[in-house]
Amino acid sequence: MQLIFHGGAKALEDDFPFDASKWSGLLEMIGRDRGQVIFPSAEAAEARQEEFVALVREWVRA
């Protein structure tokens, strides 16, 4: 399962106020305001559910 996070329909020209280093090992940044999370299985997603929910909340706030 792959999930893509983005800061909007178009790439942002300004800095994106999100500290991706906090989420290393879960989130891979693929652009200044784009990231991806890949879970190899449903079990892997379930095991990291709390961390993933926290990531989503922080991303939305940014």
Secondary structure, DSSP 8 states (H G I E B T S, - for coil): -EEEEESSSS--SS-----GGGGTTT-EEEETTEEEEE-SSHHHHHHTHHHHHHHHHHHHH-
